[in-house]
Amino acid sequence: MKQPTPHARAVVTIARVHGRAVWSSAGLPTLEVELTLSDGAHGRAIAQSGLSGGHTDTPAPGESAFDSHRRRVAAAIGFIDRSLGAALHGRPALQQAEADALLRACWRDGGLAHAHTAAVSTALAAACAASAGVAPWAYLMGDPAGARLPLPAIEIVSGGAAADFRADIQDIMVVCPGAGSYTAALDVAAQVYQRVRGQWARRGWNAGVGEKGGLWPAYESVEQALDLVSNALHASGLAPGRDIGLALDCAADTFHRHGNYHLQDRPGPLDGDAMFELVQRWLTDYPILSIEDPFASCDLAPYARLQRALGDRVQIMGDDLHDSAAPAIAAASELPALCNATLLKPAKAGTLTDLVAARDAARANGWGVALAGRSGDSEDILAMHLAVGLGIGQFKIGALARSERAAKYNEGLRIAEQLPPSAFAAHAELRTGSGTPGARAG
C-alpha cells in the first residue's frame, strides 16, 4: 500500500476512536467506527455482515440473528471504549501496518471480529486521506496516475441466503467488459435489469428484490432464469459471451450436505461428478464469463477438473475456498489449479494490510481479483475507494436497485469524472481466454 509522504509538519496521531451502533441494510445492528486525528481530520467506516454463515455471523445456540448482532456490536463498542481506543491513542496515524497489527491481536483476544477491525482499519485510512486533503482512493494509491475504475458485476437475480433460499444459486449477475467505460457498463447493466424485470412481469411472476437488490426469484429452474437473463443481453448491442455476459455466484457450500449437492429444481441429490457435468453444461450453453464457488469448498476434485476443462476461457473464482486470507491464496499455488480468480471481502480480511496481502498473493498466482461486500451493507461508500485505490480490477456489491448498493456505484461515477474515459479495467481484469461460450439463449 503506497502512501504519500507527509509534508514537514508535526506528526499527526490518532486522537480518538469511537464506536456506535447503526443499522445495516439487513435491518440488523452493526458497528460504525469514527476515528479522529490530532489535526481534527476524521474518518468513518461501517462494518459489513453476511447471511451466508461464517464464524463472525453465527448466533449462539438459541439466539436470534437480531440478538446475536446486537450482542456482538455492544461488545465491540465496549472493547473499543475500554481497550482499543487507549491502545491506539497517540500512535502515528500514517503507520497503518502497525495499527493493523494491533487490530489483528484483537481477534486472538476475542475483543473484535474481523468485520469490526476492518471498519477500524478503513476508518483510519479515511481519516489519513482527509488529513492529507485527498480522496481515500488517491491516498491509498499514493500515485493516482494509473488509477482505473473496476469492472462491475451487477446483480440481476438473487437466490440463496439473500433470498430465503427460494432458489439455490446465490447470484446471477451481468458483466460488461466491452462497454467501453465504467459509466457505460453501469448503463448497460441497468437496462438488462429492467428488461428482465419486464419479462418477469409479462409472465405474471411475482417478484420483489433480495437482500442485495437482485430480483427475488420465481423461476422453476436455474436454466429458466439463465434463459431470461441471457435473452436480455442481446438488446445491449454488445456481443454476448465476449463483450457482455453472465457471472454466477453458486455459493455451493450452502446446498452441499453429506457429500452431495441438493438443488431444489433437481429430482435428487448430485454427487461431485454430476454437479461438475451440470456446471459444465451451464458454461457451455450460456454466455457465462465468470463463475464463483461452483462447488463446495471441501470438494476440490471437480474444481480441478473444471479448471482443466474450461479455465482457459471462463473465470473460475473462489470465495469460500480462500476466505480472503493471503496464506490460503498463497498455498493454492502449490496445489493442482482449482481456480483462476479470487474474491476479497474487507470484512473477512480484517484489516487493510491483510486485504493488500491477499491481493498480492492472488496477483502472484496470476489470478483475477474482485472486491466484494456482504449482504448486510450500509450507506458507507469506502468499498469503491478500496477497489480503485488498491487496484482491484473487479467489483461485486449487488444490484442497482438498493440505495446502499447504488451508493457505491454512484461513488464510482464521481471518481470516474476525475479520470480519463480509458481508465476502465474492462477485459484486462477478467480472467477469460479467447474461447466463446455457447449462446443457447436467443
N, C-alpha and C positions, 0 to 999 in steps of 0.2 A: 504494500500500500504506500504509494508515494504521497508525501505531504509537503506543502510549501514551506520554505524556510522562513521563519518569522523575522520580521524586521527587528533591528536593535531596539529593545524596549524591555520593561520589566517582564519577567516570566509570568505568563498567565497560568493561574492554578484553578483547581476545582474548588469552588466555594460552598456549594450546597447540592445535595441530591435529595429530591423529594418524590415520593410515590403517592399516587392517588388511585382510587378505584373509579373506572369509567366503564362504559358499556360497549361490547363488541357487536358486530353485525348479526351474531347468533342470538342476541338478547341475553348474553351472559356477562357477568362481571369480568373485567380484565384489568391489567395494570398499565397505567401511564406513568412514565418517568419524566420528570423535569429536572434538568441539570443546569446549574448556573455557575458561571466562571467569575473569577475575581475582577474582571473588567466589565461585568454586568451582562455579557452575552449569555444567551441561554439556548438550549435545545430541548425538544420534546420528542418522545417516541412511545408508541403504544404496542404492547405485547400482542402477538397473534396466538391463536389457539386453534386446534383442529377437532374434527368429529370422527376422524378415521383411526383413533387409537393412539398409542404411544405412551411411554411411562409418565409423561408430564400431563396427560389428559385423562388418565384412568381414575374414576372415582373410587373411594374406599368402599369396601363391602357394605351394602345397604344405603349408600349415599347417593343422592340425586346428582345429576350433572351440575345443576344450578348451585347446590350446596357445596359441591366439590370446588367449583371455580371461586365461589365466594370465600371459602376457607383458605384456598391457596393464595388468592390475592391479598387477603387480610394478613396472612403470614408473611408474604413478600414485603408488604408495606411496613410491617413491624420490624422485619430484619433490616430493611433499608434505614429506618429511623434509629434503630438501636445500634447497628454494627456497621453497615456498609457506608453510610454517609460519613461517619467518623473516619473510616479507613481510607476513603478517597479524598477527604478534605485536605487541602494544601498540596496535593500532588500536581505536578506539571501537567497541564491539560493536553499538551501535544504528545505525551508519552502514551499513545493508545495501546501499544503492546503490553506495557507494564500494568495499565489499568485492567486490560483484558485478562492478564494472568491472575490478578486478584479476583476478578469475577469468576474465573474458572474454578478457583478454590471454593467458591460459594456452592458449586454443585456438590462437591465432596462433603462439605459441612452441612448440607441439607437445607441451606438457607433460601436458595433461589433455584427455580427451574431454568432450563435453557432459554425458554421464551422470555423469561424475566430478565436474565442477564443480557440477552440480545437487545432488549429495549434500553437498558442502561448504556451498553456499549454504543448503540446507534445514537442515543441522545448526546453522548459525549462528542461524537464526530459532528453532529449537527451544531452543537454549541461552538466547537472549534471553527466550523465554517462561518458561523455568524460573527465570531471574533475576528476572523480574517477578512470579513466583508465579501465573501464569495458564496455561491450556491453550494450545497452539500456535494453534488456530483463533481463540481470543479475542484473542491477541496480534496476529495478522495483521489482524483486523478493526479493532482499536482500540476501536470501539464495538460490542459484541456484541448490541445490542438488536435489530438487524434480521437476525440470523442465520437461515439456512434450511438444512435438510438437502437434499442434491441428489436428483434423480430418478435412481435406479439403472437401468442397462441390464444385466441379468443373463444371462450366457451359458447357453444350453441345449444347443446343438450346436456342436462345434468342427470346423474344417476348416483348409485352407491350411497354412502352415508350422507352425502349432501342433499339427497332427495328421498330420504326414508327408505332406501333400497327398493323403490318401485321398479328399478332396473339395475342390473348388476354393474355394467360398465360405467365408471365414475364420470368421465368427461368425454364428450365428442366436441372437438374444437376445430377452428379453421385457422390456417396459417397462410400468409400471402407473401412469400419471399420475392415474387416477381412484381409486387405492387409499385415499386419504384421509390417509395419513401415511407417513412413511418406513418405520416398523416394519411397517405393513400391506403396503406394497409388497414388502418382503423376503419376508413370509409367503406372499403370493400367488405370487410368482415361484418360491419354493422348492417349492410344491405343483405348479406347472406342470412343473418339472424332474422331480419324482418321477413324475408321470403319464406324461411322455414316456419316462422310463426304463422304466416298467412296460409301455408299448406296445412298446418295443424288445424286452423280454424275452418278451412274448407272441408276437411274431413269430419268435422264435428267433434273433434277431440277436445276435451277439457284439459287445459294446461296452465299451471302457474309457473313460478320460477323457483329453482332450488337455492341452496344457501349461497352459491357463487353466481347466481343470476342466469344460469342456463335454463332453457325450457324444461319444465317439470315433465317427465316422460309419461306418455300414454300409449306407447307403441307395443306391439306384440312380440317383436324380436329385435335383436341388435341389427340384423340386416335391414329391417324395415326403416329404422332410424338412419342407418348409413345411406340407404337409397334416397331418403328425403333430403338429407343434408348434401349429398353428392349432387343431386339434381339442381340444388340451389346454387352450386358453384358455377354452372355453365353460363349463367346470365352475367357473370362478372367481367367477361371479356378476356380473362386470363386462362391460360392452358391448365386444366385440371391435371394434377399429378406432376406438374413441373413448377408453374408459377403460382398456383394456388392448390391447396389440398387440405386433407383432414389430418388432425392429430388426435390420437386416442390416449386416454389415461384409463387403463383397465383396473388398476388397484386390485390386482388378483388376490392379494392376501385376504381381502375381505370376503371372497367366496371360495376360498380353499380350505377344506376341512377334511381331516382324517385321510390325507393323501390324495384327495380328489377335488376336482372343481365342480361346484354346484351352481349352475346358471338356471335362472327361473324359466327361460324360454327353451330349455333343452329337456328331453324326456327323462334323462337320468344323469348320474354323475359322469364326469370325464376324467380319465387319468391324464398324466402328463403328455403322452403321445397324442391322445385325442385332442387335448387343448392346443397342442402345437399345430395339428392339422387345421383346426378351426381358425387359429390366428393367421396361419399362412394363407388360408383361403381369403380372409378379410384383406390381407395385404396384397393379394393378387387381384382380387375382384374390384377393389375400390381405390380411389386416388389418395391413399394414406401416405403421408410423408414422414410421420413420426408416431411411434407407439411407446407408451410408458408402462412399466410394470405389467407386461402381458402375462407373466407367470408369478407364482408365489416366490417370495424371497428365499424359501427353503428348497425350492425345486429348480436346481441350476441346469440340469441336463437339457430341457427344452430351450433355455436361454442360449446355451452354446450352439445348439442345433439351428436356432433361428438366426443367430449372428452369422453362422457359416452360410446359410442359405440365402439370406436377404440383407445382410448388414452392409453390402456394397451399395445399396440404393434406398434403404429405409433407415431412418434414425431410430435406434432401439435404445430407449432411455431408462435408466434405473433411478428409482427413488428409494423405496424400501430396501433395496439391495445395499445402499451405502449410507442412508440416513444423514446425508450432508457432512460426513466425517472424513477428513483427509486421510487418516490411516486406512479406512476401509477402501477408499478410492485408490490409494497407492497400492494396497495389497492386490487389487484387482489386476494389476499389470503382470502379476506372477501366476495368474490363473488362465485357463483357456478363455478366450474372449467371450464375454457374456453380453456386452452392450457396446455402444459407441458414443454414448452421451450420459450425462447425469443431471439430476435436478438438485438444486441447492435451495434450502429454506433457512433464512436467518434464524428463525425461531427454533430450528433443530441444531444449527451450527453452534449457537450460543453466544458468540462474540464476533465482531468484525474480523479480528485476527484469525479465528478459526474458519470463518467464511472464506477469507482470502486463501488460507492454506488449502481448503478443499478445492477452490477454483484452480489453484496452481497444480495440485495433484491431478486434476482432470485434464488440464492442458498438457501436462507431461505425458499422459496416456494418449494424447491426440484426440480427446473426446470433445464433443459439443457440450456446452454448459448453458443451463437455463436457470433463472432465478424465479422462485415461486413464493406465493403467500400461503395462507391456510384458510380453511372455511370460516373460522372466526376472525374477521378482519375489522377494519375501522377506517375512519377518515384520514389516517396517517398516510402521507404520500411519499415517505422516505424510501419505500421499496424501489420506486423508479429511479431515485437518485443513486441507490446502491447499484442497480443494474448498469446505469450509464457510467458512474464513477469508477466501478470496478471492472468495466469492460466485459460484462457478462452479456453475451450476444443474443440470448433468447429470454422471453419474459412471459410468465404464465400467472395470471392473477384472477381470472374468471371472465364473466360476460360484461358487456357494456350496460346491462340493464339494472345494475345495482350501483347506487351512488358511491359506496365505499370502494368498488372496483373502478368505476369510471373516474374517480378522483386520481388514481394512479395514471391511467391512460391520459387523462387531461393534463397532468403534470408533464408527461412526455411531450405533449403538444407545445407546452410553454418552453421546454428545453429545446425542442426542435427549432423554434424561432431564433435561437442563438447559434445554430449550427447550419452548415450548408445542406441543401436537399440530399446530396450524395451521402451524408453521414447516417446511413441506414445499414444495419447488419445484413439484411436480405439473405441471398443464397449462401453467402460466405460462412455463416454460422450454423446452418442446418446440415447435419451430417447425413447427406444423401449422395448417392452416386449418380451416374448418368442414365441409369435404367428408368423406364417409365412404368409406374404401377398401372394396373388394369383400370378400365373405365366402364365398368358394368352399368353404373347408373347413367341414365340419359338416353 
